[in-house]
Amino acid sequence: MQPPTALLTPAAADRLIGSHMRPLPVESLPLQQCAGAILREDVHAERDQPPFDRVAMDGVALDSRAVREGLRRFRVQGIQAAGDAPSTLANRAHCIEIMTGAVLARGCDAVVPVERITRHGDEVELEAALTVEAWQNVHRRGSDAREGARLLASGTRLRAPEIAVAASAGKARLHVAAQPSIVVMSTGNELIEPGEAILPHQVRRSNAHGLAAQLRLHAFARVADDHVADDAAAMRHTLRLQIDTHDVIILSGGVSAGRFDLVPQVLAELGVQPHFHKVAQRPGKPLWFGTAPSGAAVFGLPGNPVSSLVCLARYVVPALRAAAGGLADPVATVALAAPVRVTPPLTCFLPVRLVPDGAGGLAAEPRPTNGSGDFTSLTGTDGFVELPPGPREYAQGFVTPCYRW
């Protein structure tokens, strides 16, 4: 635990979180259930890819040598569709009508597109001056990958292309990182659930819903939520239950320095080992992280909505991906679309909207909030940039890390 006066940098907080996160177990799932999961095995090519010389467009297959020798008109010997066993060309004066995806007929080495021929009964004539080279419009066997080649590495996040590749390798099931069981807990007497009657001095319970949605958008599906009042006994009872039944506990609120910020005290009473409290950043300075005797990771996020969402995107989501064995994604960088002044000597997380930069890329348009409680200003933003501590003016074009929601 850092001394109270020694605030961690965001990078140091990253390292501490990474060194204490427990790796997630591995499970075998049907391919249809693997979207968004982190792969925990290498996937190798079942066969050459493509597994045969594959026709790349509709047309006629022929022997290109006949064209080079002056033949321009060919008798159509037959037709071959995708999925048919390959035909055999009778002689060079013949051709075979053939479809995209079909095996190239034996004796043929090129395909002439249907748009470049004219049909005359059972014969076709090539377009005038058309040249035909060997292997044109043919996707050669093994040109993408050879049998046994590694197609997907362990740690890869399984999106649509990766799922398709795994299917092409004949994988009906995959070993993936198990989904962590996560609970998002909000604290506070003032919080009222949407849809319930509310008094003038109360506020809606919104943080937990936003945090849970953000986690689900990052493919973490096992997300529960809970709420506990600012009462030490009630908090102790609820937290003990959640720590015993979940891999990750994410609290929103109760980690600052007020009389009713009871979370650090209650966690200590439950044997949760604190690894840090407070990071040199704005918003989100009171961020708390520790681990329970069970190995569960406990994140105490500040209760202000902007702080909670920023800390989840900056620390919690990357930590969960690392615990799943995911390959480290490089942090994207982007140039500021307008100058920004950072006053406090703290790392600044500034919400931004990504806009075209006029050169084919994106720039970060600053969208500052009216304080860390102003979550309505986050609508329409794409994420936030991380600016070094001030006081300093950062000019338009300054390149800095960017984290998307």
MARDOVEX-978181 format. One record per residue (C-alpha): residue in one letter; x negated, y, z negated. Coordinates in steps of 0.2 Angstrom, whole numbers, padded with zeros to 4 digits, always signed. Layout:
! residues N
AXYZ;...
END
This chain:
! residues 405
M+0000+0000+0000;Q-0007+0017+0005;P-0009+0030-0009;P+0006+0042-0008;T-0005+0056-0001;A-0012+0046+0013;L+0001+0046+0027;L-0002+0033+0040;T-0003+0037+0058;P+0009+0029+0070;A-0005+0018+0077;A-0010+0012+0059;A+0009+0008+0055;D+0009-0002+0071;R-0006-0012+0065;L+0001-0015+0048;I+0018-0021+0055;G+0010-0033+0067;S-0001-0041+0054;H+0013-0045+0043;M+0027-0050+0055;R+0030-0069+0055;P+0030-0077+0072;L+0047-0083+0077;P+0049-0102+0080;V+0051-0110+0097;E+0067-0118+0103;S+0073-0127+0119;L+0087-0120+0128;P+0097-0123+0144;L+0091-0112+0158;Q+0108-0103+0159;Q+0105-0097+0141;C+0088-0090+0143;A+0091-0073+0150;G+0082-0060+0140;A+0072-0073+0130;I+0053-0074+0128;L+0046-0089+0137;R+0035-0100+0126;E+0028-0112+0139;D+0019-0110+0155;V+0030-0114+0171;H+0021-0122+0185;A+0026-0125+0203;E+0035-0141+0206;R+0031-0142+0224;D+0022-0130+0237;Q+0032-0114+0239;P+0039-0114+0251;P+0040-0133+0251;F+0040-0134+0270;D+0037-0122+0285;R+0053-0112+0283;V+0062-0103+0297;A+0063-0084+0292;M+0078-0079+0304;D+0091-0086+0315;G+0085-0089+0333;V+0077-0103+0343;A+0062-0113+0338;L+0049-0117+0352;D+0031-0121+0356;S+0022-0104+0358;R+0010-0111+0370;A+0024-0113+0383;V+0027-0095+0383;R+0009-0091+0384;E+0008-0102+0399;G+0022-0092+0408;L+0038-0101+0403;R+0052-0089+0400;R+0068-0100+0401;F+0071-0115+0389;R+0084-0129+0388;V+0093-0129+0371;Q+0090-0147+0365;G+0101-0146+0349;I+0105-0136+0334;Q+0097-0137+0316;A+0104-0129+0301;A+0097-0126+0284;G+0097-0142+0274;D+0096-0153+0289;A+0082-0165+0292;P+0069-0158+0304;S+0072-0162+0323;T+0058-0166+0335;L+0055-0155+0351;A+0057-0167+0366;N+0045-0156+0376;R+0038-0139+0379;A+0052-0134+0391;H+0065-0136+0377;C+0069-0126+0362;I+0080-0129+0346;E+0093-0117+0340;I+0089-0115+0322;M+0095-0106+0307;T+0087-0095+0293;G+0081-0107+0279;A+0079-0122+0290;V+0064-0133+0291;L+0054-0129+0306;A+0057-0142+0319;R+0043-0154+0323;G+0033-0149+0339;C+0038-0130+0336;D+0027-0117+0329;A+0037-0101+0332;V+0054-0094+0331;V+0061-0081+0343;P+0076-0071+0335;V+0093-0072+0342;E+0093-0054+0346;R+0078-0056+0358;I+0086-0070+0369;T+0100-0071+0382;R+0111-0087+0383;H+0114-0095+0400;G+0125-0110+0396;D+0113-0123+0388;E+0098-0113+0392;V+0091-0097+0384;E+0080-0084+0392;L+0067-0073+0383;E+0068-0055+0383;A+0057-0047+0396;A+0039-0044+0391;L+0042-0052+0374;T+0026-0060+0367;V+0027-0075+0356;E+0013-0079+0344;A+0010-0095+0334;W+0019-0095+0317;Q+0029-0079+0320;N+0045-0078+0309;V+0040-0094+0300;H+0036-0094+0281;R+0022-0106+0280;R+0022-0120+0268;G+0012-0116+0252;S+0010-0098+0257;D+0018-0092+0241;A+0011-0105+0228;R+0003-0122+0229;E+0010-0137+0219;G+0005-0135+0201;A+0001-0117+0202;R+0006-0107+0186;L+0021-0097+0191;L+0026-0090+0174;A+0015-0087+0159;S+0020-0090+0141;G+0025-0073+0133;T+0035-0068+0149;R+0052-0060+0146;L+0064-0069+0156;R+0074-0057+0168;A+0083-0062+0183;P+0068-0065+0194;E+0059-0076+0181;I+0075-0086+0179;A+0076-0089+0198;V+0057-0094+0198;A+0060-0106+0183;A+0075-0114+0193;S+0064-0116+0209;A+0052-0125+0198;G+0065-0138+0193;K+0067-0132+0175;A+0084-0136+0168;R+0078-0131+0151;L+0064-0120+0144;H+0055-0117+0128;V+0058-0100+0122;A+0056-0090+0106;A+0071-0092+0095;Q+0082-0078+0092;P+0079-0069+0075;S+0093-0067+0064;I+0094-0048+0060;V+0105-0038+0049;V+0107-0020+0050;M+0112-0012+0034;S+0118+0006+0031;T+0117+0014+0013;G+0127+0028+0006;N+0143+0032-0003;E+0148+0045+0010;L+0150+0033+0025;I+0167+0028+0032;E+0170+0015+0045;P+0177+0021+0062;G+0196+0019+0062;E+0198+0021+0043;A+0205+0036+0035;I+0191+0049+0031;L+0190+0064+0019;P+0183+0081+0023;H+0167+0077+0013;Q+0164+0060+0021;V+0155+0055+0037;R+0157+0041+0049;R+0146+0026+0048;S+0138+0027+0065;N+0119+0023+0063;A+0122+0004+0060;H+0133+0003+0076;G+0120+0013+0086;L+0105+0002+0080;A+0114-0014+0083;A+0119-0009+0100;Q+0101-0004+0104;L+0095-0021+0098;R+0107-0030+0109;L+0102-0020+0124;H+0085-0027+0121;A+0092-0045+0121;F+0092-0048+0102;A+0109-0056+0101;R+0110-0062+0083;V+0114-0045+0075;A+0125-0043+0060;D+0129-0027+0050;D+0133-0023+0032;H+0135-0008+0021;V+0131-0005+0003;A+0135+0010-0008;D+0121+0020-0017;D+0123+0009-0033;A+0107-0001-0039;A+0117-0016-0045;A+0127-0018-0029;M+0112-0015-0018;R+0102-0028-0027;H+0116-0041-0025;T+0119-0037-0007;L+0100-0036-0002;R+0096-0052-0011;L+0109-0061+0000;Q+0104-0053+0016;I+0085-0057+0013;D+0089-0075+0009;T+0099-0077+0025;H+0090-0067+0038;D+0073-0066+0047;V+0074-0047+0048;I+0083-0034+0038;I+0084-0016+0045;L+0090-0003+0032;S+0096+0014+0037;G+0095+0027+0023;G+0090+0027+0005;V+0071+0027+0008;S+0067+0046+0005;A+0064+0054-0011;G+0081+0059-0018;R+0089+0053-0034;F+0100+0041-0024;D+0087+0034-0012;L+0086+0017-0021;V+0080+0006-0008;P+0061+0005-0012;Q+0065+0002-0030;V+0078-0011-0027;L+0067-0020-0014;A+0052-0020-0027;E+0064-0028-0040;L+0068-0042-0027;G+0049-0046-0025;V+0048-0038-0007;Q+0030-0033-0005;P+0028-0015+0002;H+0015-0012+0016;F+0018+0006+0019;H+0030+0020+0015;K+0029+0036+0025;V+0021+0039+0042;A+0014+0056+0048;Q+0027+0059+0061;R+0043+0069+0064;P+0056+0063+0064;G+0055+0048+0054;K+0042+0052+0041;P+0050+0041+0026;L+0049+0025+0036;W+0046+0010+0025;F+0040-0008+0029;G+0038-0023+0019;T+0040-0042+0018;A+0050-0053+0007;P+0043-0069-0002;S+0054-0079+0011;G+0044-0071+0025;A+0058-0060+0031;A+0053-0043+0037;V+0061-0028+0030;F+0062-0011+0039;G+0068+0004+0029;L+0073+0017+0042;P+0077+0035+0037;G+0096+0039+0036;N+0096+0053+0048;P+0103+0046+0065;V+0089+0053+0076;S+0075+0046+0064;S+0084+0029+0064;L+0085+0027+0082;V+0068+0033+0086;C+0060+0022+0072;L+0069+0007+0079;A+0063+0010+0097;R+0045+0015+0092;Y+0042+0001+0079;V+0055-0012+0076;V+0059-0017+0094;P+0040-0019+0099;A+0037-0029+0083;L+0051-0041+0086;R+0045-0044+0104;A+0027-0047+0097;A+0034-0059+0084;A+0043-0068+0099;G+0026-0071+0107;G+0030-0058+0121;L+0016-0052+0132;A+0011-0034+0127;D+0019-0022+0138;P+0008-0006+0142;V+0016+0009+0135;A+0022+0020+0149;T+0015+0038+0151;V+0024+0052+0159;A+0020+0071+0162;L+0030+0085+0153;A+0042+0094+0164;A+0040+0110+0153;P+0029+0116+0140;V+0031+0111+0122;R+0025+0118+0106;V+0022+0106+0091;T+0020+0116+0075;P+0019+0103+0060;P+0003+0093+0058;L+0013+0077+0062;T+0015+0066+0077;C+0030+0073+0086;F+0043+0061+0094;L+0053+0072+0106;P+0069+0066+0115;V+0067+0068+0134;R+0077+0065+0150;L+0067+0058+0164;V+0069+0068+0180;P+0061+0068+0197;D+0044+0077+0198;G+0045+0081+0216;A+0030+0069+0220;G+0040+0053+0220;G+0038+0050+0201;L+0047+0055+0185;A+0043+0069+0173;A+0049+0071+0155;E+0062+0085+0153;P+0062+0090+0134;R+0079+0088+0126;P+0075+0094+0108;T+0089+0090+0095;N+0096+0102+0082;G+0087+0093+0068;S+0086+0074+0065;G+0104+0073+0061;D+0109+0079+0078;F+0112+0063+0086;T+0125+0070+0098;S+0110+0078+0108;L+0103+0061+0112;T+0117+0057+0124;G+0110+0058+0142;T+0092+0056+0136;D+0081+0041+0142;G+0070+0040+0127;F+0057+0051+0118;V+0038+0056+0121;E+0025+0054+0108;L+0015+0071+0106;P-0001+0072+0095;P+0000+0082+0079;G+0001+0101+0080;P-0001+0115+0079;R-0003+0115+0097;E+0005+0120+0114;Y+0007+0106+0126;A+0008+0113+0144;Q+0019+0107+0158;G+0010+0092+0166;F+0003+0086+0149;V+0003+0066+0150;T+0009+0057+0135;P+0017+0040+0130;C+0035+0038+0133;Y+0047+0026+0124;R+0064+0022+0132;W+0079+0018+0121;
END
